[in-house]
Amino acid sequence: MTLAVYRVDRQGNRHVVRKEHEVTPLKWPEFSSAWPPCRCLRHRNSNRP
């Protein structure tokens, strides 16, 4: 798998931020990369969307 980082300006021109390089995907993401549980009043005590 390859990864490249670029930005696109308002005219649609692509500008390379980091060149393409080979990466190895994780089988399972590390826990630290997950979003923390939502703590807002709507979601605090349930799994509602």
C-alpha positions as CSV (number, residue, x, y, z in Angstrom):
1,M,0.0,0.0,0.0
2,T,1.3,3.5,-0.8
3,L,0.6,6.8,0.9
4,A,1.1,10.4,-0.3
5,V,0.1,13.6,1.3
6,Y,-1.0,16.6,-0.9
7,R,-3.2,19.6,-0.8
8,V,-5.5,21.0,-3.4
9,D,-5.9,24.7,-4.0
10,R,-9.1,26.5,-5.0
11,Q,-8.2,26.1,-8.7
12,G,-7.9,22.3,-8.3
13,N,-4.1,22.3,-8.5
14,R,-2.5,19.5,-6.5
15,H,0.6,20.3,-4.4
16,V,2.7,17.5,-2.9
17,V,3.3,17.8,0.8
18,R,5.0,14.4,1.2
19,K,6.0,12.2,-1.7
20,E,4.5,8.7,-2.2
21,H,6.1,6.0,-0.1
22,E,5.3,2.4,0.8
23,V,3.5,1.7,4.1
24,T,2.3,-1.5,5.8
25,P,-1.3,-1.3,7.1
26,L,-2.1,-2.5,10.6
27,K,-4.3,-5.6,10.9
28,W,-6.1,-3.8,13.8
29,P,-5.7,-0.1,14.6
30,E,-4.0,0.8,17.8
31,F,-6.4,1.9,20.6
32,S,-4.7,5.3,20.8
33,S,-5.8,6.1,17.2
34,A,-9.5,5.5,18.0
35,W,-11.9,8.4,18.7
36,P,-12.8,8.7,22.4
37,P,-16.4,8.0,23.4
38,C,-18.7,10.9,22.9
39,R,-19.4,12.8,26.2
40,C,-22.2,15.1,25.0
41,L,-25.6,15.0,26.8
42,R,-27.2,13.3,23.8
43,H,-24.8,10.3,23.7
44,R,-23.4,10.1,27.2
45,N,-25.5,7.2,28.5
46,S,-26.5,5.5,25.2
47,N,-25.4,4.4,21.8
48,R,-27.8,6.5,19.8
49,P,-26.5,8.1,16.6
